[in-house]
């Protein structure tokens, strides 16, 4: 999901080169059944607070949480999801 999100934002040949290099260096974390269950829980919590969060952001946040990984981002949804989890 992270790769798709990054490639979706790539606009130039330079962006494409950078992403190809990044893909060679970055490990992936599997989206296990537990990750999908956590993504569903995050969606429920977000909707309960009136937040609309993309499915991609929900899966990325759930995967990071499940695997104890951080997220480097410029997307406020991840901050909102983190606050929801700390309150639940």
Secondary structure, 3 states (H helix, E strand, C coil): CHHHHHHHHCCCHHHHHHHHHHHHHCCCCCCCHHHHHHHHHHHHHHHHCCCCCCHHHHHHHHHHHHCCCCCCCCCHHHHHHHHHHHHC
